[in-house]
């Protein structure tokens, strides 16, 4: 009897994903530098205000819109690739739950006290980036046990449909108004002496990570076929953004308006809602993200190789 065949080797780590993740980590540093050091920001000027901002200041804010959705999307893709490499879904679920809780805990302690406020205040908390990533991982821990089609449907409903609920205000839920804020509406709520600021409402972000998980299916295809799918899908998302945004009918909390200066009109047009991420915001950011993934599948240029370090250790 012939000996059993060895199990197939796990697929190699994909440099294109690490490169894109590293690039958005570098861009994120630009956003935080503006937050802490730009003179207009320190004066309270909103970089996205078409009447008070400037093209350069707006761009430093706008370009960083790509960070959170692409990072969340690629986190979902990484989970799919972990399944491809043979990790059991049971072990992966446990990892996602524990990593998610760890990120939430860090958001509410280390990052808040020593990354943003620079002082410890146990009565004030902000629910921001790591918070949304953590809860998205916890949700994905359950979703990975469902079929690919179920996860895709879950993602589409959340990303495409959540703007239909923009008119529902937290007050409509009475004592549970805080829950609607956590899920869908940016704002502040209190509980006794404690104050909570919801910066990243969860509902759309759960869908973005789930979409990334579904996109992992592309990495079971031949590289040339995968690049074509990435290019076509990315182009379709960008086209969808322009059509939807021009219409002013759906997909964003605030409509764009015309101004006397062309650059002010452009700021109004591209100033889409991030909190929570509107459909226009997701289309505008993930579309180019997919195009970049297709482009980065080529051999990594030498000048970009240092960026791989950031992509491979983004948590650090």
N, C-alpha and C positions, 0 to 999 in steps of 0.2 A: 504494500500500500504506500502510495506517495505521501510525503509529508505535507501538512497543511500549508497553504500559501500564507506568507506574512501579511498582516494588515496593510492597507495602502498608507503611504506616507502622508502626513498632514500637509495641506497646502502651505506654501511659504508665506511669510508675512508680506502683505501688500504695501509696497512703498508709496503708491499713489495715495492711499488713505492716510498714512503717517505724514506724508508731505502736506496734504491739505489741512490736516489737523494742526500741524506745526505752523503753517502759514497763518491760520486764524488765531493761534495763540500769540504770534508776533503782533498781529493787527490789534488784538485785545489790549496789548500794552499801550498802544496809541490812545485808545479810548480812556484808559485810566490815567494816563499822563495829562490828557486834556481836563479830566475831572479835577485833578489836584493842582494843576499849575497854570492853566490858561487864564489870562487876566479877565476876559469877558465872562468866562464861566464862574470865576470867583466873585464877579459882580452880580451874578444871578441871571445872566443872559442865557436863554435857552438856545442851544446851537441849532435847533430845528425850527426856530421862529423865523418865518420868511421876512418879516418886517424888521427884525433886530439883528439877525445873524449875517454872515458873509458867506460867499461860496466856499472859501477855504475852510472856515470853521464848520460849516454844515457838512462838508465832505469828510472831515475827521470824525464826525459822529455817524454819518450815513454808512461809511465803509465798514464800521464796526457792527452794523446791524447783521452782518453775515456771520459773526462769531457764534452766538448762542444757537441759532437753528442748525447750522452746519455741524457744530460740535454735538448737539443732541442727536441729529440724524446719523452721524457717523458712529455714535455710541450704540445705536440700534443695529447698524450694520455690523459692528464688531461682535455683537451678541450672536447674530446669525452665523458669522464666520467661526465663532467658538463652537457652535453646534456642528458645523461642517468639519471641524478638526477632531470631532469625536467626543467632546465633553458631554456628559449626560445632562439631560434637561433638569433632572432633580438637583444635581450638583450646581448647575448654572443658576437655577432659581434661588438656591440658598446664597450663592455668591451675590446675585443681584439685590436680594433683600438686605443682606448685611452691608454691602457697599452703599446701597441707597441710604440706609439709616446712618451710616458713617458720614456720608456727604451732608445729610440734613443736620446732623450734630455739629459738624464743622462750620456749616453756614451760620448757625445760631450762636456759636461761641468764638472759635479762633478767627474766622474770617471777619465776623462782625466787630469783635472787640479789638483786633490787632491789624485788620486789613482796611477797614473803613473808618470806624469811629475813633480808634486809638485810645479807648478807655472802656472799662468794664462797667456795663449797666445791665444788671440782670432783670430789669423791668421793661426793657424795650428790645423788640426783635424785628428783623427784616427778613421777609421770605423772598429770596432772590435766586440767582443762577443755580448754585449748588442745591438749593431746596428743590427747584423744579427738576433738575437732573436726578436727584435722589428718589423723588416720588415717581418719576417716569420709569426708573429702573425697577422699583417695587411693582409697578403695574405690569411691566414687561415680564417680570418673574412669573406672573400668572398667564400672560398672553402666549408665551412660547409653548405652552402645552396645548394651544388651540391650533387649528389648521391655518395654513398660510392665508387662505381666503378670508378666514374670520378676522385675522389680524389686519389684513388689508382693508376690510370693511370697517373695522373699528377706527382705523386711521383716517379713512376718507370721511366718515361721519363727523369726527371731531374737527378735522382741519377744514373741510368744506362747509360744514353746517353750523359751527359755533357762532358765526356772526349773525345768524338768524335770531339769536337770543340776546343781541346787544341791547334791545329795548327793555329787557327784564332787569329791574333794579333790585338790589339786596333787600330793600325795605319790604318788598313783596313777600319775603319769607319770614317776617316777624323775628322771633327769637333765633332763627337759623340764618339770619342775614349774613353773619360772619362766614358761614359755610359757602354761600354763593360768592362771596368775595374771594375766598381761597380758591374756588373753582374757576371763576370767570371774570370778576371785576376787580381791577386794581383799586386799592384804597386802604384805609386804616380802620381797625376795630379795637375795642378794649375789653378786657376781662378783669374786673377788679382794678388793682393798681398796675396791671400789665398792659402794655400797648404793642400792637402787632401791625406792621406795615406790609401789605401784600404787594410786592413788586412784580412777581411772576405768577399770575393765576395759572392753575395747573392744566385745565382742560385741553387747550390746544397743544401744549408741550407734550402731553402724553401721546397725542396723535403724531407729532413730528418724530419722536423716537420710534414709535411703532412703524412709521413709514420707512425709516432707515433700516429697520429689521427686515421689512419686506423687500427693500432694494438689495439686500444681501443675496437674494436669489440670482441676481445678475452675475454674481461671482462664481456661479456654477457653470456659466457659459464660456465659450471660447473668447479669448481676449478681444479679437476683432469684432465679434458679434456684440460683446458687452459694450465696447466703445460706441458702436452705432446706436445701441439703445440709450446709452447715457447722453449722447449728442442729441438724439431726437427728443427724448423726454425733457432734457434741459431746455431745448429750444421751445418746446410746447409750453413749458411752464412760464418762460419769459413772455411769450406771445399772449398767454392767458393773463399775465399780470397787466400788460399794456391795455388789452381789451377791457378788462374788468375795471382798471383804474380810470381809463378815459370815460367809461360809462357813468361813473359815480353812482351806480345803482346798488351795489352790494360789495361786501368784502373788505370794508374798512370803516372804522368809527367816524372819521372825519373826511368829508369830501374835499377835493382839491379845488383851488380857486385861482382865477387869473389876476395878475398884478401888472402894474405899469412897466416893471422891469422883467425881462425874460428870465433872468436868473432867479428872481423871487417866485415866478410861476413854476419854474423847475423845482425849486425847493418845496413848494406846496404840493406838487405832483408826487415827488419821491418821498415825501415825509409821511410814511405809512405807519400805522399803529403797531407798536411793539408790545405794549402792555394792556391786554394780552395780545399775542401775535395774530394779527388779522390774516385773512386769506391772502390779501394783496402782499402783505409782508412775507408770508411763507413762499409765495410764488416768486417774488422779487429776489429772495435770497437763495432758495434751494435750486432755482433754475440755473443761475451762473455757477453754483456749487457743483452741479452735475457736469456742466461743461468743463470745469476745472478738473474734475475727477478723470474725465476722458482724456484731457490733454496731458495730465500728469502720469498717465499709464506708460508714456514713453520712458526711455532710460533717464534716470535722474541726472540733471546737469550738475556739474561739480559745484557750481556756485550755490545750488540749492541744498546740497547734502547736509550742511549744518542744521538746516531746518528740520531734518529728520529727527534730530535729538529731541526737539521740543514736541514733535508729534508722537514720539514713542514714550515720553514721560510727561504727558500733559498735566497730570495731577500734581507732580512736583513743581 
